[in-house]
Amino acid sequence: MKTKKLTLFFLLILGALIISACSGQPLTNNFPGLVADADRAYISTGSFIYAIDVQTGNQVWSYPEKADGELLYYANPVLTEDGQLLIGSTGTNHAFISLDPATGQEKWAEPFSGAKGAWVASPLVFNNTIYAPNTDGYLYTLDMNGKQVAEPIELGGALWSAPVTDGTYIYINSLDHHLHILNPSTGKLADPIDLGGAAPDSPAVGTEGIYVGSFESNIKHITSNGKNEVIASASDWIWGTPTYDNETLYYADLSGNIFSLDLSNNRQNWNTLKPDGPITASLLVVDDQIYVATEAGSFIALDRDGKIVWEKTPGGKIYTTPVLSNDLILVAPYQAEFALAAYDAAGKQAWTFTPSK
Amino acid sequence: MWELIIIQPLTNLLLWIYDTLGHGPHMFGLAIILFTVLIKLITWPLNASQVKGAQAMQELQNDKEWQEIQKKYAKDREKLAQEQMRIYREKGINPFASCLPTLIQFPIIIGLYQSIIRALSVTPLDMLKLARTVYPFQNVENIIPLNSTFLWMDLGRPESVQILGFALPTLAVIVALTTWLQTRLTMPTSSNPNDQTAQMTKMMGIYMPLMLGWFALNFASGISVYFIISNILGIVQYAATGRANWSNLLPGGNKTSPVKKK
């Protein structure tokens, strides 16, 4: 009987430990965010944001000095023309902050803390106003000093993707299956456009409208004059923002298919490439090469005909869209030995960056 | 393996119920309730055997032959075990019958918790895991992301109600209370002061409400909904067998009652 008693007691403890281990607090884990200019890369990964010298791969600064369990950073940081690095926290403290990209010091007198949800999306800076979408379903508008300039705009659904602009309107995808269109000069919203599925990443802006991929597994072409049509499809959910380049749209899906769509006739140039598993990162087009990163951890360079030029496996899984800095392509793997790797166009690894402990 | 046999089926079942209900506000909470009812129906025979097993073990404590061998072989544990097994065989009692349903509950609770977190997908990484979890025949693109609102709760987060500036964990209190009620009502009565079964049940009557209340306090409120409905159905099932011991709800109610015979 004592054995039975002990067994039950230990089962309870084991149950508590297993449940504790599998998670509890929301938004505690995600893949890193990445942005770069010609000199530095900025990576947000958990409790810290790091600035890295692109020439050497060395750390320039990290923020904050000490980890704070309530503050977590996974969104892509945003560099502004007036010298700010903007990012919001996905932790239980929903602070939205501005850092000095040169030093990593906070720039605003105090963080903006008016949102109810976490900051998964990056903000858009347009006409000296910060448009910051939050998971609480509101779009917050701030001045460049972090002060709220208007009442938050309710869009609905969790907002995970950065807004984009064509110079006139601001477009925001939502997980509520809609594309929301804001006229920033009037603050008015147009009727939301039904995408048929959640859209976790941003629309692509082209010369003749915008292009949106969603969990409906279609690409929609939407223009400000009301055009809204499906122009292509995929075989699975489309996660990453399609890449618009010279009347060609490159996109991928969660089955790992890669597509090259000719926008002049809405026909696929090629769609037979399927490397090795889900693709969430957007494709990066630099000169004559297209860079693809897969969840399986492959980093691949293609030519414009869809032929593989080279393929690398930096380690870990890759969900974050690679970025260009000078002549280097930067890749931020998740759960790898290092946080960032740099490759040249020939596929030679220039350096890797591992945060100091 | 855990993913394949527990997480995937539970998550898909939850998504299927949610979709069938119409996937609007409050529907995920209703899906968890229906899911709990389904689990209770499936485990009904097991729970019934637990009740029967616990009752048999309880009655055994008052059996003269059982008490005699306890005294006779008090210093010879090996012989005592052999004699106990003989009596179990003779009376057709399975000593583990009362444990099995409890053991089955654990993977369901842990799996359900992981499924709720997976289905609600609060991070992009969770959403990617969900995409891999969904069976090909389920068309979930129309229902994702799930609406996690249920009554005043966000089912993906721990629950509390703001009253006069204080965050009161009402659901945790209800979980602890219903767990205590269920344990008290199903607690066997005994006139034997050395009855180990009754002692163990009494101990569980203290630990279980505290443990489940702690879960409810710290984890997604969806799991609290499961606990509450499961407790209520457990009480209903026990009451339906006519064995609910309502006198246990009164102070000192379980001390003097005679053993209830079948």
Interface residues (C-beta under 8 A of the other chain):
Chain A: M1 K2 K4 K5 T7 L8 F9 L11 L12 L14 G15 A16 I18 I19 S20 C22 S23 G24 P26 L27 T28 N29 N30 F31 Y74 T90 V120 T135 G157 A158 W160 L175 G196 G197 A198 P200 F215 E216 S217 W237 W239 L254 P278 T280 E295 Y319
Chain B: P95 C99 T102 L103 F106 I109 I110 Y113 Q114 I117 V122 T123 P124 L125 M127 L128 A131 R132 E141 N142 I144 P145 G156 R157 Q196 T197 M200 M203 M204 Y207 M208 M211 W214 F215 N218 F219 A220 I223
